[in-house]
Amino acid sequence: MNNKKNKRLIFRSVVLLILAGAIIFTIYGSLTKETHSILKVGDEAPDFELVDLDGNIHRLSDYKGQGVFLNFWGTWCAPCKKEMPAMGRQYEIYKDEGVQILAVNIAEPKLKVQSFAEQYGMVFPTLIDKTKSVMQAYNVKPLPTTLLINPDGKIIQIITGEMSEKDIQGYMESIKP
């Protein structure tokens, strides 16, 4: 009888160790996978597909050969409100020189985004990331965050925080084909 109890104890201990090992392996795997997915300067910009306020589909890959000023923003974001008019003015200058702005709103209602776009004169494609999947793919934390993507589709700079009009002009110049 005592021998059976010892065997059962050993068997349960082995099963418990295997389960603990599996849990640790799973946690470790998910943590290391997440660290590798953080984008950095020099990386290929992940392709995405989002719809603009007019219902048109935009894919990053559609802009291959152009510089892309990829701006993540929110209607509640004070720095975003300040930089939108400057982005619009610079877009008018650089759009014919092969530089595109894609302004990606983070999961706000279309009516709210549309009202903001009209109020701040957003003349460039205004997209809504309804599921936050693009925001997550680009590991965007603070708003605003802007990624400069060169004509080859590589990230050349990641800017967090407010930009002046002079900054925006310099950034657009840096991604011009």
C-alpha positions as CSV (number, residue, x, y, z in Angstrom):
1,M,0.0,0.0,0.0
2,N,2.8,2.4,0.9
3,N,4.6,1.6,-2.3
4,K,1.5,2.6,-4.4
5,K,1.3,5.9,-2.6
6,N,4.9,6.7,-3.4
7,K,4.5,5.8,-7.1
8,R,1.3,8.0,-7.2
9,L,3.2,10.9,-5.5
10,I,6.1,10.5,-8.0
11,F,3.7,10.4,-11.0
12,R,1.8,13.5,-9.8
13,S,5.1,15.4,-9.2
14,V,6.3,14.5,-12.7
15,V,3.0,15.6,-14.3
16,L,3.1,18.9,-12.2
17,L,6.7,19.6,-13.3
18,I,5.8,19.0,-17.0
19,L,2.8,21.4,-16.7
20,A,4.9,24.0,-15.0
21,G,7.6,23.7,-17.7
22,A,4.9,24.1,-20.4
23,I,3.5,27.2,-18.8
24,I,7.0,28.7,-18.4
25,F,7.9,27.9,-22.0
26,T,4.6,29.5,-23.3
27,I,5.1,32.7,-21.2
28,Y,8.8,32.9,-22.3
29,G,7.9,32.4,-26.0
30,S,5.2,35.1,-26.0
31,L,7.5,37.6,-24.3
32,T,10.4,37.0,-26.6
33,K,8.2,37.1,-29.7
34,E,6.8,40.5,-28.7
35,T,10.2,42.0,-28.3
36,H,11.3,40.9,-31.7
37,S,8.2,42.4,-33.4
38,I,9.1,46.0,-32.3
39,L,9.8,48.0,-35.4
40,K,13.0,50.1,-35.7
41,V,14.7,52.4,-38.2
42,G,15.9,50.4,-41.2
43,D,13.0,47.8,-41.0
44,E,10.6,47.2,-43.8
45,A,7.3,49.0,-43.0
46,P,4.6,46.4,-42.6
47,D,1.9,46.6,-45.3
48,F,-1.7,47.3,-44.2
49,E,-5.1,48.1,-45.6
50,L,-7.3,50.7,-44.2
51,V,-10.4,52.6,-45.4
52,D,-10.5,56.5,-45.6
53,L,-13.4,58.7,-44.8
54,D,-14.7,58.5,-48.4
55,G,-14.7,54.7,-48.3
56,N,-11.5,54.3,-50.5
57,I,-9.1,51.5,-49.6
58,H,-5.5,52.5,-49.0
59,R,-2.7,49.9,-48.8
60,L,0.8,51.0,-47.8
61,S,2.1,48.9,-50.7
62,D,0.1,51.2,-53.1
63,Y,2.6,53.9,-52.3
64,K,5.8,52.0,-53.2
65,G,8.2,54.4,-54.9
66,Q,6.8,57.4,-52.9
67,G,7.8,58.7,-49.5
68,V,5.1,58.1,-46.9
69,F,4.6,60.3,-43.9
70,L,2.6,57.9,-41.7
71,N,1.0,59.8,-38.9
72,F,-1.0,58.2,-36.0
73,W,-3.3,60.5,-34.2
74,G,-6.5,61.0,-32.1
75,T,-9.1,63.8,-32.0
76,W,-8.5,64.3,-28.3
77,C,-4.8,64.8,-28.8
78,A,-3.7,68.4,-28.3
79,P,-0.4,68.1,-30.2
80,C,-2.3,66.5,-33.1
81,K,-4.7,69.5,-33.3
82,K,-1.7,71.8,-33.5
83,E,0.2,69.9,-36.2
84,M,-2.6,69.0,-38.6
85,P,-2.9,72.4,-40.3
86,A,0.9,72.4,-40.8
87,M,0.8,68.9,-42.2
88,G,-1.9,70.0,-44.6
89,R,0.1,73.0,-45.8
90,Q,3.3,70.9,-46.3
91,Y,1.2,68.2,-48.1
92,E,0.0,70.7,-50.6
93,I,3.7,71.5,-51.4
94,Y,5.1,67.9,-51.4
95,K,2.2,65.8,-52.8
96,D,3.3,66.6,-56.4
97,E,6.9,65.7,-55.4
98,G,6.1,62.1,-54.5
99,V,5.4,62.5,-50.8
100,Q,2.2,61.1,-49.4
101,I,0.6,61.7,-46.0
102,L,-1.5,58.9,-44.5
103,A,-3.1,60.1,-41.3
104,V,-4.3,57.1,-39.2
105,N,-6.8,57.7,-36.5
106,I,-6.9,55.2,-33.7
107,A,-10.4,53.6,-33.5
108,E,-12.6,56.6,-33.1
109,P,-16.1,57.0,-34.5
110,K,-16.2,58.0,-38.2
111,L,-18.4,61.1,-37.5
112,K,-16.0,62.4,-34.9
113,V,-13.0,61.9,-37.2
114,Q,-14.9,63.5,-40.1
115,S,-15.7,66.5,-38.0
116,F,-12.1,66.9,-36.9
117,A,-10.8,66.5,-40.4
118,E,-13.1,69.3,-41.6
119,Q,-12.3,71.5,-38.7
120,Y,-8.5,71.2,-39.2
121,G,-8.5,71.2,-43.0
122,M,-7.2,67.7,-43.5
123,V,-6.7,67.4,-47.3
124,F,-4.7,64.2,-47.2
125,P,-6.0,60.6,-46.8
126,T,-7.5,60.2,-43.4
127,L,-7.9,56.6,-42.3
128,I,-9.4,54.9,-39.3
129,D,-7.7,51.9,-37.7
130,K,-11.0,50.5,-36.2
131,T,-9.4,47.4,-34.7
132,K,-6.1,49.1,-33.7
133,S,-4.3,46.3,-35.7
134,V,-2.1,48.8,-37.6
135,M,-1.3,50.7,-34.4
136,Q,-0.2,47.4,-32.9
137,A,1.8,46.3,-35.9
138,Y,3.7,49.6,-35.8
139,N,4.0,49.4,-32.0
140,V,2.6,52.9,-31.6
141,K,2.3,54.0,-28.0
142,P,2.0,57.8,-27.5
143,L,0.0,60.0,-29.9
144,P,1.0,61.6,-32.1
145,T,3.6,59.2,-33.6
146,T,4.9,59.6,-37.1
147,L,6.9,57.1,-39.2
148,L,8.9,58.3,-42.2
149,I,8.9,55.6,-44.8
150,N,11.3,56.0,-47.8
151,P,10.3,55.2,-51.4
152,D,11.8,51.7,-50.9
153,G,9.4,51.0,-48.1
154,K,11.9,51.2,-45.3
155,I,11.4,53.1,-42.0
156,I,14.0,55.9,-41.9
157,Q,12.7,57.7,-38.7
158,I,10.2,57.4,-35.9
159,I,9.0,60.6,-34.4
160,T,6.9,60.7,-31.2
161,G,5.3,63.9,-30.0
162,E,4.4,67.2,-31.6
163,M,6.2,68.5,-34.7
164,S,6.6,72.1,-35.8
165,E,5.9,73.0,-39.4
166,K,9.6,73.4,-40.0
167,D,10.1,69.8,-38.7
168,I,7.4,68.5,-41.0
169,Q,8.9,70.2,-44.0
170,G,12.3,68.7,-43.2
171,Y,10.9,65.3,-42.7
172,M,9.0,65.4,-46.0
173,E,12.1,66.6,-47.7
174,S,14.0,63.6,-46.3
175,I,11.5,61.0,-47.8
176,K,11.1,62.7,-51.2
177,P,12.0,60.3,-54.0
